[in-house]
Amino acid sequence: MTALPLDVAILGAGTAGLSARAEVAKVTDSYLVFDPGPLGTSCARAACMPSKALLHSAHAFHRRDAFEAMGLRGATALEVDAPHVLAKTRALRDHFVSGAIDGMEPWRETHLAPHAAAFDAEGRLCAGGHAYAPRATIIATGSSHALPPGWRDRLGDRLLTSGDVFELADLPGRLAVIGLGPVGLELGQAMARLGVEVVAFDGSPEIGGLTDPELQGELRARLSDEMELVEAEPEPERQENGSVRMTWDGGARDVDCVLAATGRKPNLSGVNLDALGLACTQSGVPELPEGQLNPPGRSVYFAGDSGHGPALLHEASDEGRIAGYCAARGEDATFNRRVPLRLVFCEPQIAVAGGASLDETGRTKLQRGVGGAIRIYADAATARILGAAFLAPEAEHLAHLMAFAIDLEADIPTLLRMPAYHPTHEEALRRALRAALGQCAAHHDRLEAIRCEDSPVDSGTAGPAM
């Protein structure tokens, strides 16, 4: 079989693959995108977008508890129409998926090969009965759920993944959530707020990506009001009545379904990287230099969940575009990664961008919010900002601000010179910055320090800095 020449082959039409294609198409028309479907990115189909749609309904229903304090009557009459909530979530999900697919329309007929592709023993790329000889290959095949061994066979349809949740016709009465990373926390809290009895398991003392012990304690205290948290790794067993018994050292609980939020693994096993002679890690991901998407001098690029970067949409988009740009030009794909930024959209939100209490701020009181805390990490000698962690309402905005500051290598005095309107959560951020500066040896202008003190007419009491 004669191998057909190609400038660039792109394996996968997810976020990374589509981003790569956009850059490749600026340079050459000799390219193909290989994807057997279903089309539409993981973010749109089963992750970021539908989970936020479900969360929005759950958070909105939960806020009925604050209506009385705002003089709004009738909250006790509100109820959840679970099938309708799920149907509306699917409708939004389908809208976002359609948008991703519609965006492929200008090139789909000519440049999409609806097949999985793999390398053969001769190093050719094979798909749909054809062989190809691409000058460069971008592997952006995404990832899939990493389920505990044997659980699918043991639990059958009682085992759910994040994608399965959105296909439910109704909500279960009782749910076990395994894994309290972003997916487990977001979907677990959404279920709890919609009336599901939730017990959540994680064997790690650190959940939600927070490593600060005081923020971790605050997070657990907040979540424990809505769901049962168990620091253990349970064993499930399906019962004769169809329920599932979760057993761990010290307890047991019967549930209707189990949501496995136990991480994801790259979809590389079917690509046959061995044919290319690439050294891979134990997880199957190729060994790559830090800050590089291809083995030096090799024309095989890895982007998105197929590589080493964080499994986040904005990182996948970055990597895809960089891989596409470099693959089209035959260059090594080296780059400086953005400041790390992670968010969890539970309430309170969790954000890590690389302390002060929000419990008593004026803005939190006005919103009848749950408060939280802020941690600032800085170089003690120079007061340069190194990172921040948030457990707070609307944390995504504060986290972006801090990520920008870290990228600009700003120090605390620089941020303290910025205005903070009242009443906003930025006032609490300023308190945290001020408290962190007090622990630094760096010189700062005394007048500037006085200017950033809290207003004496602030309607909220800040409480002690954390």
C-alpha positions as a Markdown table, in Angstrom:
| # | Residue | x | y | z |
|---|---|---|---|---|
| 1 | Met | 0.0 | 0.0 | 0.0 |
| 2 | Thr | 1.5 | 3.3 | -1.1 |
| 3 | Ala | 1.6 | 5.9 | 1.7 |
| 4 | Leu | -0.1 | 9.2 | 0.7 |
| 5 | Pro | 2.0 | 12.3 | 1.5 |
| 6 | Leu | 0.8 | 14.9 | 4.0 |
| 7 | Asp | 2.4 | 17.9 | 5.5 |
| 8 | Val | 0.6 | 17.5 | 8.8 |
| 9 | Ala | -1.6 | 14.9 | 10.4 |
| 10 | Ile | -3.6 | 15.8 | 13.4 |
| 11 | Leu | -5.0 | 12.9 | 15.6 |
| 12 | Gly | -8.0 | 14.2 | 17.4 |
| 13 | Ala | -10.6 | 16.9 | 16.9 |
| 14 | Gly | -11.0 | 18.0 | 20.5 |
| 15 | Thr | -9.8 | 21.4 | 21.9 |
| 16 | Ala | -6.1 | 20.7 | 21.3 |
| 17 | Gly | -6.6 | 19.2 | 17.9 |
| 18 | Leu | -9.0 | 22.0 | 16.6 |
| 19 | Ser | -6.6 | 24.6 | 17.9 |
| 20 | Ala | -3.7 | 22.9 | 16.1 |
| 21 | Arg | -5.7 | 22.8 | 12.9 |
| 22 | Ala | -6.4 | 26.5 | 13.0 |
| 23 | Glu | -2.6 | 27.2 | 13.0 |
| 24 | Val | -1.7 | 24.5 | 10.5 |
| 25 | Ala | -4.3 | 25.8 | 8.0 |
| 26 | Lys | -2.6 | 29.2 | 8.0 |
| 27 | Val | 0.5 | 27.6 | 6.4 |
| 28 | Thr | -0.6 | 24.6 | 4.4 |
| 29 | Asp | -3.7 | 22.9 | 2.9 |
| 30 | Ser | -2.0 | 19.5 | 3.0 |
| 31 | Tyr | -3.3 | 18.3 | 6.3 |
| 32 | Leu | -5.9 | 15.9 | 7.6 |
| 33 | Val | -7.6 | 15.7 | 11.0 |
| 34 | Phe | -8.4 | 12.1 | 12.1 |
| 35 | Asp | -11.2 | 11.5 | 14.6 |
| 36 | Pro | -13.7 | 8.6 | 14.6 |
| 37 | Gly | -16.2 | 10.6 | 16.7 |
| 38 | Pro | -18.3 | 11.5 | 18.4 |
| 39 | Leu | -17.4 | 15.1 | 17.4 |
| 40 | Gly | -17.6 | 18.0 | 19.7 |
| 41 | Thr | -15.0 | 18.6 | 22.4 |
| 42 | Ser | -15.0 | 16.8 | 25.8 |
| 43 | Cys | -15.5 | 20.2 | 27.4 |
| 44 | Ala | -18.7 | 20.7 | 25.5 |
| 45 | Arg | -20.0 | 17.1 | 25.7 |
| 46 | Ala | -19.2 | 15.8 | 29.2 |
| 47 | Ala | -17.1 | 18.2 | 31.2 |
| 48 | Cys | -16.9 | 22.0 | 31.7 |
| 49 | Met | -20.0 | 23.2 | 30.0 |
| 50 | Pro | -22.8 | 20.7 | 31.1 |
| 51 | Ser | -21.4 | 20.5 | 34.6 |
| 52 | Lys | -21.6 | 24.3 | 35.0 |
| 53 | Ala | -25.2 | 24.2 | 33.6 |
| 54 | Leu | -26.2 | 21.7 | 36.2 |
| 55 | Leu | -24.3 | 23.6 | 38.9 |
| 56 | His | -26.1 | 26.8 | 38.0 |
| 57 | Ser | -29.5 | 25.2 | 38.6 |
| 58 | Ala | -28.3 | 23.7 | 41.8 |
| 59 | His | -26.8 | 26.9 | 43.2 |
| 60 | Ala | -29.9 | 28.9 | 42.2 |
| 61 | Phe | -32.2 | 26.5 | 44.1 |
| 62 | His | -29.8 | 26.5 | 47.1 |
| 63 | Arg | -30.0 | 30.3 | 47.3 |
| 64 | Arg | -33.7 | 30.0 | 48.4 |
| 65 | Asp | -32.3 | 29.7 | 51.9 |
| 66 | Ala | -31.3 | 33.4 | 51.8 |
| 67 | Phe | -34.6 | 34.7 | 50.5 |
| 68 | Glu | -36.1 | 35.3 | 54.0 |
| 69 | Ala | -33.1 | 37.5 | 54.9 |
| 70 | Met | -33.8 | 39.6 | 51.8 |
| 71 | Gly | -37.5 | 40.0 | 52.6 |
| 72 | Leu | -38.5 | 37.5 | 49.8 |
| 73 | Arg | -41.4 | 35.2 | 50.7 |
| 74 | Gly | -42.5 | 31.8 | 49.4 |
| 75 | Ala | -39.1 | 30.1 | 49.2 |
| 76 | Thr | -40.4 | 27.0 | 51.1 |
| 77 | Ala | -42.8 | 26.3 | 48.1 |
| 78 | Leu | -39.9 | 25.9 | 45.6 |
| 79 | Glu | -39.2 | 22.4 | 44.5 |
| 80 | Val | -36.8 | 20.6 | 42.1 |
| 81 | Asp | -38.3 | 19.0 | 39.0 |
| 82 | Ala | -35.3 | 16.8 | 38.5 |
| 83 | Pro | -36.2 | 15.3 | 35.0 |
| 84 | His | -36.7 | 18.9 | 33.7 |
| 85 | Val | -33.4 | 20.1 | 35.2 |
| 86 | Leu | -31.6 | 17.3 | 33.5 |
| 87 | Ala | -33.4 | 17.8 | 30.2 |
| 88 | Lys | -32.5 | 21.5 | 30.3 |
| 89 | Thr | -28.9 | 20.6 | 31.1 |
| 90 | Arg | -28.8 | 18.3 | 28.1 |
| 91 | Ala | -30.3 | 21.0 | 25.9 |
| 92 | Leu | -27.6 | 23.4 | 26.8 |
| 93 | Arg | -25.0 | 20.6 | 26.4 |
| 94 | Asp | -26.3 | 19.8 | 22.9 |
| 95 | His | -26.2 | 23.5 | 22.0 |
| 96 | Phe | -22.5 | 23.8 | 22.9 |
| 97 | Val | -21.6 | 20.5 | 21.1 |
| 98 | Ser | -23.5 | 21.8 | 18.0 |
| 99 | Gly | -21.5 | 25.0 | 18.2 |
| 100 | Ala | -18.2 | 23.1 | 18.2 |
| 101 | Ile | -19.3 | 20.9 | 15.3 |
| 102 | Asp | -20.7 | 23.8 | 13.3 |
| 103 | Gly | -17.3 | 25.5 | 13.6 |
| 104 | Met | -15.8 | 22.6 | 11.6 |
| 105 | Glu | -18.1 | 23.1 | 8.7 |
| 106 | Pro | -15.8 | 25.1 | 6.4 |
| 107 | Trp | -13.2 | 22.3 | 6.3 |
| 108 | Arg | -14.9 | 19.2 | 7.5 |
| 109 | Glu | -15.7 | 17.7 | 4.1 |
| 110 | Thr | -12.2 | 18.1 | 2.7 |
| 111 | His | -9.9 | 17.7 | 5.8 |
| 112 | Leu | -11.6 | 15.4 | 8.3 |
| 113 | Ala | -11.0 | 11.7 | 8.1 |
| 114 | Pro | -13.7 | 10.0 | 10.4 |
| 115 | His | -11.4 | 7.2 | 11.5 |
| 116 | Ala | -9.0 | 6.4 | 14.3 |
| 117 | Ala | -5.3 | 6.5 | 13.2 |
| 118 | Ala | -2.4 | 4.5 | 14.3 |
| 119 | Phe | 1.2 | 3.9 | 13.3 |
| 120 | Asp | 2.2 | 0.6 | 11.7 |
| 121 | Ala | 5.4 | -1.3 | 12.0 |
| 122 | Glu | 7.0 | 0.7 | 9.2 |
| 123 | Gly | 6.1 | 4.0 | 10.9 |
| 124 | Arg | 3.3 | 4.9 | 8.5 |
| 125 | Leu | 0.1 | 6.4 | 9.7 |
| 126 | Cys | -2.8 | 4.2 | 8.9 |
| 127 | Ala | -6.5 | 5.0 | 9.0 |
| 128 | Gly | -9.7 | 3.9 | 7.1 |
| 129 | Gly | -7.8 | 1.5 | 4.9 |
| 130 | His | -5.2 | 4.1 | 3.8 |
| 131 | Ala | -1.6 | 4.8 | 4.7 |
| 132 | Tyr | -0.2 | 8.2 | 5.1 |
| 133 | Ala | 3.3 | 9.6 | 5.3 |
| 134 | Pro | 2.9 | 12.9 | 7.2 |
| 135 | Arg | 5.9 | 15.2 | 7.4 |
| 136 | Ala | 4.7 | 16.1 | 11.0 |
| 137 | Thr | 2.1 | 14.5 | 13.3 |
| 138 | Ile | 0.2 | 16.2 | 16.1 |
| 139 | Ile | -1.2 | 13.7 | 18.6 |
| 140 | Ala | -4.2 | 15.3 | 20.5 |
| 141 | Thr | -6.3 | 12.2 | 21.1 |
| 142 | Gly | -7.6 | 13.4 | 24.5 |
| 143 | Ser | -8.3 | 11.2 | 27.5 |
| 144 | Ser | -10.9 | 8.9 | 29.0 |
| 145 | His | -12.1 | 8.1 | 32.5 |
| 146 | Ala | -9.7 | 6.1 | 34.7 |
| 147 | Leu | -12.1 | 3.8 | 36.4 |
| 148 | Pro | -11.1 | 1.6 | 39.4 |
| 149 | Pro | -10.3 | -2.0 | 38.1 |
| 150 | Gly | -13.3 | -4.3 | 38.0 |
| 151 | Trp | -15.8 | -1.7 | 39.1 |
| 152 | Arg | -17.7 | -1.6 | 35.8 |
| 153 | Asp | -18.2 | -5.3 | 35.8 |
| 154 | Arg | -19.3 | -5.4 | 39.4 |
| 155 | Leu | -21.6 | -2.4 | 39.3 |
| 156 | Gly | -22.9 | -2.2 | 35.8 |
| 157 | Asp | -25.3 | 0.7 | 35.2 |
| 158 | Arg | -25.0 | 1.7 | 38.8 |
| 159 | Leu | -21.5 | 3.1 | 38.1 |
| 160 | Leu | -21.6 | 6.6 | 36.6 |
| 161 | Thr | -18.9 | 8.8 | 35.0 |
| 162 | Ser | -19.2 | 12.5 | 34.7 |
| 163 | Gly | -20.6 | 12.1 | 31.2 |
| 164 | Asp | -23.2 | 9.5 | 32.3 |
| 165 | Val | -24.6 | 12.0 | 34.8 |
| 166 | Phe | -26.0 | 14.2 | 32.1 |
| 167 | Glu | -27.8 | 11.2 | 30.4 |
| 168 | Leu | -29.8 | 10.4 | 33.6 |
| 169 | Ala | -33.6 | 10.6 | 33.2 |
| 170 | Asp | -34.0 | 11.4 | 36.9 |
| 171 | Leu | -31.7 | 12.0 | 39.9 |
| 172 | Pro | -30.9 | 9.1 | 42.2 |
| 173 | Gly | -32.1 | 9.3 | 45.8 |
| 174 | Arg | -28.6 | 8.4 | 47.2 |
| 175 | Leu | -25.2 | 8.8 | 45.6 |
| 176 | Ala | -21.7 | 7.9 | 46.5 |
| 177 | Val | -19.0 | 10.2 | 44.9 |
| 178 | Ile | -15.5 | 8.7 | 44.7 |
| 179 | Gly | -12.8 | 11.3 | 44.4 |
| 180 | Leu | -13.0 | 14.9 | 45.5 |
| 181 | Gly | -11.1 | 16.7 | 42.8 |
| 182 | Pro | -12.9 | 19.4 | 40.7 |
| 183 | Val | -15.3 | 16.9 | 39.1 |
| 184 | Gly | -16.3 | 15.1 | 42.3 |
| 185 | Leu | -16.7 | 18.4 | 44.2 |
| 186 | Glu | -18.7 | 20.2 | 41.5 |
| 187 | Leu | -21.1 | 17.3 | 40.7 |
| 188 | Gly | -21.3 | 16.1 | 44.3 |
| 189 | Gln | -22.4 | 19.5 | 45.5 |
| 190 | Ala | -24.8 | 20.0 | 42.6 |
| 191 | Met | -26.5 | 16.7 | 43.4 |
| 192 | Ala | -26.7 | 17.5 | 47.1 |
| 193 | Arg | -28.2 | 20.9 | 46.4 |
| 194 | Leu | -30.8 | 19.4 | 44.2 |
| 195 | Gly | -31.9 | 17.1 | 47.0 |
| 196 | Val | -29.8 | 13.9 | 46.5 |
| 197 | Glu | -28.3 | 12.3 | 49.7 |
| 198 | Val | -24.6 | 12.4 | 49.0 |
| 199 | Val | -21.7 | 10.6 | 50.7 |
| 200 | Ala | -18.3 | 11.5 | 49.2 |
| 201 | Phe | -15.1 | 9.6 | 49.5 |
| 202 | Asp | -11.4 | 10.5 | 49.1 |
| 203 | Gly | -8.5 | 8.8 | 50.7 |
| 204 | Ser | -6.4 | 11.9 | 50.7 |
| 205 | Pro | -6.5 | 14.5 | 53.5 |
| 206 | Glu | -6.3 | 17.2 | 50.8 |
| 207 | Ile | -9.4 | 17.7 | 48.6 |
| 208 | Gly | -10.2 | 20.2 | 45.9 |
| 209 | Gly | -6.5 | 20.8 | 45.1 |
| 210 | Leu | -6.0 | 22.8 | 48.2 |
| 211 | Thr | -2.7 | 22.2 | 50.1 |
| 212 | Asp | -3.1 | 25.0 | 52.7 |
| 213 | Pro | -4.2 | 23.2 | 55.9 |
| 214 | Glu | -6.3 | 26.0 | 57.2 |
| 215 | Leu | -8.1 | 26.5 | 53.9 |
| 216 | Gln | -8.5 | 22.7 | 53.8 |
| 217 | Gly | -10.2 | 22.7 | 57.2 |
| 218 | Glu | -12.5 | 25.6 | 56.1 |
| 219 | Leu | -13.5 | 23.8 | 52.9 |
| 220 | Arg | -14.4 | 20.6 | 54.7 |
| 221 | Ala | -16.4 | 22.5 | 57.3 |
| 222 | Arg | -18.4 | 24.2 | 54.5 |
| 223 | Leu | -19.0 | 21.1 | 52.5 |
| 224 | Ser | -19.9 | 19.0 | 55.5 |
| 225 | Asp | -23.1 | 21.0 | 55.9 |
| 226 | Glu | -24.3 | 19.6 | 52.6 |
| 227 | Met | -22.8 | 16.2 | 52.2 |
| 228 | Glu | -21.1 | 13.5 | 54.2 |
| 229 | Leu | -17.3 | 13.5 | 53.7 |
| 230 | Val | -15.4 | 10.3 | 54.4 |
| 231 | Glu | -11.6 | 10.2 | 54.2 |
| 232 | Ala | -11.3 | 6.6 | 53.0 |
| 233 | Glu | -11.2 | 4.4 | 49.8 |
| 234 | Pro | -14.3 | 2.3 | 49.9 |
| 235 | Glu | -15.1 | -1.0 | 48.3 |
| 236 | Pro | -18.5 | -1.2 | 46.5 |
| 237 | Glu | -20.6 | -4.3 | 46.2 |
| 238 | Arg | -23.9 | -4.5 | 44.2 |
| 239 | Gln | -26.8 | -5.9 | 46.3 |
| 240 | Glu | -29.6 | -8.1 | 45.2 |
| 241 | Asn | -32.1 | -5.3 | 45.3 |
| 242 | Gly | -30.0 | -3.3 | 42.9 |
| 243 | Ser | -28.5 | -0.9 | 45.4 |
| 244 | Val | -24.7 | -0.6 | 46.1 |
| 245 | Arg | -23.1 | -1.1 | 49.5 |
| 246 | Met | -20.1 | 1.1 | 50.1 |
| 247 | Thr | -17.9 | -0.5 | 52.8 |
| 248 | Trp | -14.8 | 1.1 | 54.4 |
| 249 | Asp | -12.8 | 0.7 | 57.5 |
| 250 | Gly | -15.2 | 2.0 | 60.1 |
| 251 | Gly | -18.5 | 2.1 | 58.2 |
| 252 | Ala | -20.8 | 1.1 | 55.5 |
| 253 | Arg | -23.5 | 3.0 | 53.4 |
| 254 | Asp | -26.0 | 1.9 | 50.9 |
| 255 | Val | -26.5 | 4.1 | 47.8 |
| 256 | Asp | -28.4 | 3.9 | 44.5 |
| 257 | Cys | -25.5 | 4.9 | 42.2 |
| 258 | Val | -21.7 | 5.5 | 42.4 |
| 259 | Leu | -20.1 | 8.5 | 40.6 |
| 260 | Ala | -16.4 | 7.7 | 39.9 |
| 261 | Ala | -14.5 | 10.9 | 39.7 |
| 262 | Thr | -11.2 | 9.1 | 39.8 |
| 263 | Gly | -9.3 | 11.0 | 37.2 |
| 264 | Arg | -8.5 | 10.5 | 33.5 |
| 265 | Lys | -5.9 | 8.7 | 31.4 |
| 266 | Pro | -4.5 | 9.7 | 28.0 |
| 267 | Asn | -5.9 | 7.9 | 24.9 |
| 268 | Leu | -2.6 | 6.7 | 23.6 |
| 269 | Ser | -2.8 | 2.9 | 23.8 |
| 270 | Gly | -4.2 | 2.6 | 20.3 |
| 271 | Val | -1.8 | 4.9 | 18.5 |
| 272 | Asn | 1.1 | 2.4 | 18.6 |
| 273 | Leu | 3.8 | 4.9 | 19.6 |
| 274 | Asp | 6.2 | 1.9 | 20.0 |
| 275 | Ala | 6.5 | 1.9 | 16.2 |
| 276 | Leu | 8.1 | 5.3 | 16.4 |
| 277 | Gly | 10.6 | 4.2 | 19.0 |
| 278 | Leu | 9.6 | 6.9 | 21.5 |
| 279 | Ala | 10.5 | 6.5 | 25.1 |
| 280 | Cys | 7.3 | 6.6 | 27.2 |
| 281 | Thr | 6.6 | 6.9 | 30.9 |
| 282 | Gln | 4.8 | 4.1 | 32.8 |
| 283 | Ser | 1.4 | 5.8 | 32.1 |
| 284 | Gly | 2.1 | 5.7 | 28.4 |
| 285 | Val | 2.9 | 9.4 | 27.9 |
| 286 | Pro | 6.1 | 10.2 | 25.9 |
| 287 | Glu | 9.1 | 11.5 | 27.8 |
| 288 | Leu | 9.5 | 15.1 | 26.8 |
| 289 | Pro | 11.8 | 17.9 | 28.0 |
| 290 | Glu | 10.2 | 20.5 | 30.3 |
| 291 | Gly | 8.5 | 23.2 | 28.2 |
| 292 | Gln | 8.5 | 21.2 | 25.0 |
| 293 | Leu | 5.8 | 19.4 | 23.1 |
| 294 | Asn | 7.9 | 17.1 | 20.9 |
| 295 | Pro | 11.0 | 15.0 | 21.4 |
| 296 | Pro | 13.9 | 17.2 | 20.3 |
| 297 | Gly | 14.4 | 16.9 | 16.5 |
| 298 | Arg | 11.4 | 14.6 | 16.1 |
| 299 | Ser | 8.3 | 15.7 | 14.1 |
| 300 | Val | 5.8 | 14.2 | 16.5 |
| 301 | Tyr | 4.0 | 16.7 | 18.8 |
| 302 | Phe | 1.8 | 16.0 | 21.8 |
| 303 | Ala | -0.9 | 18.4 | 22.9 |
| 304 | Gly | -3.7 | 18.5 | 25.4 |
| 305 | Asp | -4.5 | 15.5 | 27.6 |
| 306 | Ser | -2.1 | 13.4 | 25.4 |
| 307 | Gly | 0.9 | 15.3 | 26.8 |
| 308 | His | 2.3 | 16.4 | 30.1 |
| 309 | Gly | 0.4 | 19.6 | 30.7 |
| 310 | Pro | -2.5 | 20.1 | 33.1 |
| 311 | Ala | -5.8 | 18.7 | 31.8 |
| 312 | Leu | -7.4 | 22.1 | 31.4 |
| 313 | Leu | -9.1 | 23.6 | 28.4 |
| 314 | His | -7.0 | 26.8 | 28.3 |
| 315 | Glu | -3.8 | 24.7 | 28.5 |
| 316 | Ala | -5.0 | 22.3 | 25.8 |
| 317 | Ser | -5.8 | 25.3 | 23.5 |
| 318 | Asp | -2.4 | 26.8 | 24.1 |
| 319 | Glu | -0.6 | 23.6 | 23.5 |
| 320 | Gly | -2.6 | 22.8 | 20.3 |
| 321 | Arg | -1.9 | 26.2 | 18.8 |
| 322 | Ile | 1.8 | 26.0 | 19.6 |
| 323 | Ala | 2.0 | 22.4 | 18.3 |
| 324 | Gly | 0.2 | 23.5 | 15.1 |
| 325 | Tyr | 2.4 | 26.5 | 14.5 |
| 326 | Cys | 5.6 | 24.5 | 15.0 |
| 327 | Ala | 4.5 | 21.4 | 13.1 |
| 328 | Ala | 3.6 | 23.4 | 10.1 |
| 329 | Arg | 7.1 | 25.0 | 10.1 |
| 330 | Gly | 9.1 | 21.9 | 11.1 |
| 331 | Glu | 10.3 | 23.5 | 14.4 |
| 332 | Asp | 10.7 | 22.2 | 17.9 |
| 333 | Ala | 7.7 | 23.3 | 20.0 |
| 334 | Thr | 9.3 | 25.0 | 23.0 |
| 335 | Phe | 7.4 | 27.5 | 25.0 |
| 336 | Asn | 7.0 | 29.1 | 28.5 |
| 337 | Arg | 3.8 | 27.8 | 30.1 |
| 338 | Arg | 1.4 | 30.4 | 31.5 |
| 339 | Val | 1.0 | 30.9 | 35.3 |
| 340 | Pro | -0.8 | 27.9 | 36.6 |
| 341 | Leu | -4.5 | 28.7 | 37.2 |
| 342 | Arg | -7.0 | 26.2 | 38.5 |
| 343 | Leu | -10.7 | 26.7 | 39.6 |
| 344 | Val | -13.3 | 24.6 | 41.2 |
| 345 | Phe | -16.9 | 26.0 | 40.8 |
| 346 | Cys | -18.4 | 24.6 | 44.0 |
| 347 | Glu | -19.5 | 27.1 | 46.6 |
| 348 | Pro | -17.4 | 28.5 | 48.0 |
| 349 | Gln | -15.3 | 28.5 | 44.9 |
| 350 | Ile | -11.7 | 27.1 | 45.1 |
| 351 | Ala | -9.0 | 28.8 | 43.1 |
| 352 | Val | -5.2 | 28.3 | 43.1 |
| 353 | Ala | -3.1 | 30.9 | 41.2 |
| 354 | Gly | 0.3 | 29.7 | 41.5 |
| 355 | Gly | -4.8 | 35.4 | 54.0 |
| 356 | Ala | -7.7 | 37.2 | 54.9 |
| 357 | Ser | -11.2 | 36.1 | 56.0 |
| 358 | Leu | -14.2 | 36.9 | 53.8 |
| 359 | Asp | -16.7 | 35.8 | 56.4 |
| 360 | Glu | -17.5 | 39.3 | 57.6 |
| 361 | Thr | -16.9 | 41.5 | 54.6 |
| 362 | Gly | -19.5 | 43.9 | 53.5 |
| 363 | Arg | -19.9 | 42.3 | 50.1 |
| 364 | Thr | -20.4 | 38.8 | 51.5 |
| 365 | Lys | -23.0 | 40.1 | 54.0 |
| 366 | Leu | -24.9 | 41.8 | 51.1 |
| 367 | Gln | -24.9 | 38.6 | 49.1 |
| 368 | Arg | -25.8 | 36.5 | 52.1 |
| 369 | Gly | -22.8 | 34.5 | 51.0 |
| 370 | Val | -20.8 | 31.8 | 52.8 |
| 371 | Gly | -17.6 | 33.7 | 53.1 |
| 372 | Gly | -14.2 | 32.0 | 52.9 |
| 373 | Ala | -10.5 | 32.8 | 53.1 |
| 374 | Ile | -7.6 | 34.0 | 51.1 |
| 375 | Arg | -3.9 | 33.0 | 51.2 |
| 376 | Ile | -1.1 | 35.0 | 49.6 |
| 377 | Tyr | 2.3 | 33.4 | 49.1 |
| 378 | Ala | 5.2 | 35.8 | 48.6 |
| 379 | Asp | 9.0 | 36.0 | 48.6 |
| 380 | Ala | 9.9 | 37.1 | 52.2 |
| 381 | Ala | 12.9 | 39.2 | 51.0 |
| 382 | Thr | 11.4 | 41.0 | 48.0 |
| 383 | Ala | 7.6 | 40.7 | 48.6 |
| 384 | Arg | 7.3 | 39.4 | 45.0 |
| 385 | Ile | 4.0 | 37.5 | 44.7 |
| 386 | Leu | 4.5 | 33.7 | 44.2 |
| 387 | Gly | 1.0 | 32.3 | 44.4 |
| 388 | Ala | -2.4 | 32.5 | 46.0 |
| 389 | Ala | -5.1 | 30.2 | 47.2 |
| 390 | Phe | -8.8 | 31.1 | 47.5 |
| 391 | Leu | -11.8 | 29.6 | 49.2 |
| 392 | Ala | -14.3 | 32.3 | 48.4 |
| 393 | Pro | -17.4 | 33.5 | 46.5 |
| 394 | Glu | -16.6 | 34.5 | 42.9 |
| 395 | Ala | -13.0 | 33.3 | 43.4 |
| 396 | Glu | -12.4 | 33.0 | 39.6 |
| 397 | His | -12.1 | 36.8 | 39.3 |
| 398 | Leu | -9.7 | 37.2 | 42.2 |
| 399 | Ala | -7.6 | 34.2 | 40.9 |
| 400 | His | -7.3 | 35.7 | 37.4 |
| 401 | Leu | -6.2 | 39.0 | 39.0 |
| 402 | Met | -3.5 | 37.2 | 41.0 |
| 403 | Ala | -2.4 | 35.1 | 38.0 |
| 404 | Phe | -1.9 | 38.3 | 36.0 |
| 405 | Ala | 0.1 | 39.8 | 38.8 |
| 406 | Ile | 2.3 | 36.7 | 39.1 |
| 407 | Asp | 3.0 | 36.7 | 35.4 |
| 408 | Leu | 4.0 | 40.3 | 35.5 |
| 409 | Glu | 6.3 | 39.5 | 38.5 |
| 410 | Ala | 4.5 | 42.1 | 40.5 |
| 411 | Asp | 5.2 | 42.6 | 44.2 |
| 412 | Ile | 2.7 | 43.2 | 47.0 |
| 413 | Pro | 3.3 | 47.0 | 47.2 |
| 414 | Thr | 2.5 | 47.3 | 43.5 |
| 415 | Leu | -0.9 | 45.6 | 44.0 |
| 416 | Leu | -1.6 | 47.6 | 47.1 |
| 417 | Arg | -1.3 | 50.8 | 45.0 |
| 418 | Met | -4.3 | 49.6 | 42.9 |
| 419 | Pro | -7.7 | 51.0 | 43.9 |
| 420 | Ala | -10.3 | 48.7 | 45.5 |
| 421 | Tyr | -13.9 | 49.7 | 45.2 |
| 422 | His | -16.4 | 49.3 | 48.1 |
| 423 | Pro | -18.2 | 46.9 | 48.7 |
| 424 | Thr | -16.2 | 44.3 | 46.7 |
| 425 | His | -14.3 | 41.1 | 47.5 |
| 426 | Glu | -11.2 | 42.9 | 46.3 |
| 427 | Glu | -11.2 | 44.7 | 49.6 |
| 428 | Ala | -10.6 | 41.3 | 51.3 |
| 429 | Leu | -7.9 | 40.6 | 48.8 |
| 430 | Arg | -6.2 | 43.8 | 49.8 |
| 431 | Arg | -6.4 | 42.8 | 53.5 |
| 432 | Ala | -4.7 | 39.6 | 52.7 |
| 433 | Leu | -2.0 | 41.4 | 50.7 |
| 434 | Arg | -1.4 | 43.8 | 53.6 |
| 435 | Ala | -1.1 | 40.9 | 56.0 |
| 436 | Ala | 1.4 | 39.1 | 53.8 |
| 437 | Leu | 3.4 | 42.3 | 53.4 |
| 438 | Gly | 3.7 | 42.6 | 57.1 |
| 439 | Gln | 5.6 | 39.3 | 57.1 |
| 440 | Cys | 8.1 | 40.4 | 54.4 |
| 441 | Ala | 11.4 | 42.2 | 55.0 |
| 442 | Ala | 11.0 | 44.2 | 51.8 |
| 443 | His | 11.0 | 48.0 | 52.2 |
| 444 | His | 7.7 | 49.7 | 51.4 |
| 445 | Asp | 6.5 | 53.2 | 51.5 |
| 446 | Arg | 4.7 | 54.0 | 54.8 |
| 447 | Leu | 2.3 | 56.4 | 53.2 |
| 448 | Glu | 1.2 | 53.8 | 50.7 |
| 449 | Ala | 0.7 | 51.3 | 53.6 |
| 450 | Ile | -1.5 | 53.8 | 55.3 |
| 451 | Arg | -3.5 | 54.5 | 52.2 |
| 452 | Cys | -4.4 | 50.9 | 51.8 |
| 453 | Glu | -5.8 | 50.5 | 55.3 |
| 454 | Asp | -9.5 | 49.7 | 55.5 |
| 455 | Ser | -12.0 | 52.6 | 55.4 |
| 456 | Pro | -13.2 | 53.6 | 59.0 |
| 457 | Val | -16.7 | 53.6 | 57.6 |
| 458 | Asp | -16.6 | 50.0 | 56.2 |
| 459 | Ser | -19.9 | 48.4 | 56.9 |
| 460 | Gly | -18.3 | 45.0 | 57.3 |
| 461 | Thr | -15.8 | 44.0 | 60.0 |
| 462 | Ala | -12.8 | 42.3 | 58.6 |
| 463 | Gly | -11.9 | 40.1 | 61.5 |
| 464 | Pro | -8.4 | 38.9 | 62.0 |
| 465 | Ala | -6.2 | 38.3 | 59.0 |
| 466 | Met | -5.6 | 34.7 | 58.1 |
